[in-house]
Amino acid sequence: MNQTSSKTAIVTGATSGIGLETAKALRAAGYRVFGTSRKPASPAAANARILPCDVTDDASVAAMVETVLGETGRIDLLVNNAGFGISGAAEESSVAQAQAMFDVNVFGVIRATRAVLPIMRAQKGGRIINISSVLGLIPAPYMALYGASKHAVEGYSESLDHEVRDQGIRVVLVEPAFTRTAFDQNLVRSDRPLGLYDDVRAGRDRFLSEAMKTADAPDIVAKVVVAAATAATPRRRYTAGAKARQISLLRRFVPAGVFDKSFRKEMHLPQMP
């Protein structure tokens, strides 16, 4: 591939799940892809160069971006995918645990974005795609902190898009629903568990386990990322998969009371007046 004519993409958290499939799909679409990982990783699976990068560290992010720019001379696409979730009621996590998750899910997005914006501005074009979630649109009981981080990414992305659009840069959200990855297995348990939530937390875990059996494959999300990356005029947000589209439509058009009742039933939560 001619490196001077091909576009360059960075995908954070590219060694598994959505990040891995996105790196592969972008490579197939003609991008020169650099993936990132906090731990040493083989590039074979993603067919991409894997660079070490800790998105919670300014210097690590800057070094990664500097390496990509030094090798290619440009950065056309950043896909902010790195993140993790916490399982448990909102009050069961310490502030320190919440801060640690926000440092990856929110401030990691901000760090990587800040690092590439001057480059994209100088080259008069670029695109940033932030992997959000339908939990950035709806409540997330027993994953409230994760949901809050995705709501934050939604607000940041939509606002930033308005700020940089006249510089030739677009910021786009991709919103999956349940996706067949190791996300549920890698959920961090809350560090301040309370006994009164034991039963409902166990029910939530069973619900999540069942939902993952019919969840979308990660390549479905990857295809949406490619569509968002290559669209001449991208939409501000893209849902990924039939379930995500259904949830987005229900949230937008169903009256709040009806949505609330239906949501609690779907989540196996007690119906309340």
N, C-alpha and C positions, 0 to 999 in steps of 0.2 A: 504494500500500500504506500502510495506517495505521501509522505508525512507533511509536505508543505501544502498539499491540496486537501487533505482530510481534516475533519474537525476533531477537536480534542475534548474528551469528557472525563470528569472525575465523579466517581461513585463512592460515597463513604459507606463503610460497613458492607463491603462487597464480597465477603467470603462465604456467605450462606444466604438462604432464603431469598427475599425480594432483591436484596443488593446483588447477590450472585447472578440471578436471572436477568436483572437489569443490565449488568455489565456484559453478559453474553449477548443480549438482544441489541444493545447499542453497538457492540463490535460487529454483529451481523448487518447492522444498518450503515456501517461504513465509518464509525467513529474510531479514533485511537483512544482506547479506554485505559484509565488509571484507576484502579480500585484502592481502597484503603482498609487497613485492619489494625487494631490495637496490638495484635499478636502476630508473630511471624506466620506467613501463609504461603501456600503454593499458588502460582498464577495459572496453573494448568486448567483448573475447572472453569474459571471465568474467561480464559483466553485473554487475560489482561495483565498488565504490570501491577503488582500489588505493592503499595508503599506503606511503610509504617506510619500511623497517624493516630494520635490520641486527641479526639475533638474537644476534650476538656482542657487542653493545654495550648495556649496561644503560640508558643514557640514551635510546637510539633505541627500545628496546622500551617504556620507560615513556612516551615521547612518543606512540608509536602507540596505546597503550592509552588514554592520556588523551584523544586525539582522538576515538576511538570512543566513549568514555564521555561526552564532552562533547556529541556529536551525538545519541546515542541514550538516554543515561541508564542503560544496563544492558549487560551482556555475558552472554549465555546459553550460548555455545558457543565454545570455542577448539579449533581443529584444528591441532596442531603437525605440519606437513608438511615444512618446510624442511630440507634435508640434502644431502649428497653422499657419494660413495664414493671409496676409493683402491684401485687395482688393483696387486697385486704381493704377493710373499711378505712375511710379517710383519716379517722382519729387514731388508727393503729400504727401509723408511721410517724417517726420522729421528724422534726423539722430538718435535721441533718440528712436523713434518708431522702426526704422530698427534695432537698437542695441537690443531692448527688444525682438524682434522676433528671432534674431540670438542667443540670450542668451539661448533660449529654443531649437530651431531647430538644432543649430550647437554646441554651447558650452555645451548644455545639453547632447548631444551625447558624446562629448569629456569627460565630467565629469564622466558620468556613465561608459564609457569604461575604463578610467584611474583607476576607483575604482575596477573593476573586473580583469584587466589584471594581477596584481601580484598573485591573487588567481588562475587564470587559469594556469599561468606559473608554479606555485608551484605544481599543480596537473597534470601538463604535458598534458593539453588538455582543450579545450573549444571552444565555437563558439559565435560570436557576429553577430547579424543580424540587420542591420539598415534599417528602413522603409524609402525609398526614394520616388521617384515619376517619372513618365515620364517627369515631368517638370524639372527634373535634367538632361534631355537629349535634350530637345527642348526649344525654347523661351517661355516665359510666359508673354505676354503683359497684362498689367493691373494687374499682380500679379508678377511683376519683382523681388521684394524683396524675396517673397516666393520661386520663381524659383532659385534665387541666393543662398538661403540657401540650397536647395536640390542639386544644383551643387557643393556646398562646401562639403556636406555630401558625395557625390559621390567621389570627389577627395580624401578626407580624408580616406574613407573606402578602396578604391583601393590601396592607398599608404600603409596604416597600414597593410593590408593583407600581403603585401610583407615583411614587417618588422617582423611580428610575426609568420609567417607560419612555420618557423623552430623550434618554441617553442611548436608546437602542437595546435596552435590557428588559426582559420580561421575567416575572416571578410567577410560577405556576404551582398549584397544589394538586397532588394526586391522593385520592381518598379511598383506600381499600376498606373492605369489611373483614370478616374472618378469612385468613389466608393460611394455607397449609405450610407452615414453617415450624421451626422449633420455638416460636415466640412463647407459646403457653408453657412449654417445658422450662424455658429460661426465665420465667417470671420470678422476680425477687419477692420473697415473702416479707410482709410488713414486720418491722423490728420491735413493735410494741403491741403484740396481739392481746385482745380482750376477750374473755370467755363469753360475754353476751353475744358475740358475733359468730361463735363457732359453728352453729347449725346453718345459718344462712350463708356463711362463707363456704362451707362444704357443699351446699346446694349450688352456689355460684361456680365452684370448681367442676361439679358434675355437668352443669350446663355448658361450660366452656369446652370440656372434653368432648361432649356430644357434638357441639357446633363445629369443632375442628374436623370431625369426620367427613363433613360435607362442605368444608370450606373451599374457597377458590385456590387453584394452583398458583404459585408465585409468578409463573410466566404470564398469567393474565394481567397482573399488575405491570410487569415489565413491558408488555405490548402497549399498555396505556402510556407508560413513561415515554416510549419511543414516539408515539403519536403526539404527545405534548411537546416533545423536543423538536420534532420536525415540522409541526404545523406552521404555516406562514404567519398566521394570526392566531396565536393560542388562546384558548379560553382561560379564565382565571383559575378554574378548578375542574378537575376530571374525576368522576367516580370510577372505580375499577371493579367490575363484576356486577352481576345482576342484583345481588343482595344489597350492595352499596348504593346502587341506583334507586332501588326500592326505598331504602331508608331515607335517602336524600329527598326524594319526592314526598314521602309521608311527612317528614319534618317540615317541609316548606308549605304544604297545602292542607294537612289535616288539622282541625282545631286543636288547641293545646290540651284541653281536657280529654278529648278522645285519644289523642296521641299518648298522653300520660297513662291512661288506663290500659291501652293496648301494650305499651312498653312494659309496664309492671307485670302484665300477664306473660309476655314473652320472656322476661327475665326471671319468672317464677318467684316474684315478690308478692307479698300479701296485698290484696285489694283493699284500699283504704277510701273512706268517704272524702 
